[in-house]
């Protein structure tokens, strides 16, 4: 049985100067039916909301006490 939530933490990628978009999209592409993606980032990735929204994802975002952000992406019908 696969995990219901797949976590992608891009904080280290960004600290190291790496663009995390391809890593995020690769994880999205591997999601099974019913799985969600939890993204952890040092800022609210607002442009990603539109990109994944066009692919049928909704999101819930919340700031963390550390100043980072946690965003949960789910397919609208999943």
Rosetta blueprint (number, residue, H / E / L):
1 X L
2 X L
3 X L
4 X L
5 X E
6 X E
7 X E
8 X E
9 X E
10 X L
11 X H
12 X H
13 X H
14 X H
15 X H
16 X L
17 X L
18 X L
19 X L
20 X L
21 X H
22 X H
23 X H
24 X H
25 X H
26 X H
27 X H
28 X H
29 X H
30 X L
31 X L
32 X L
33 X L
34 X L
35 X L
36 X E
37 X E
38 X E
39 X E
40 X E
41 X E
42 X L
43 X L
44 X L
45 X L
46 X H
47 X H
48 X H
49 X H
50 X H
51 X H
52 X H
53 X H
54 X L
55 X L
56 X L
57 X E
58 X E
59 X E
60 X E
61 X E
62 X E
63 X E
64 X L
65 X L
66 X L
67 X L
68 X L
69 X E
70 X E
71 X E
72 X E
73 X E
74 X E
75 X E
76 X L
77 X L
78 X L
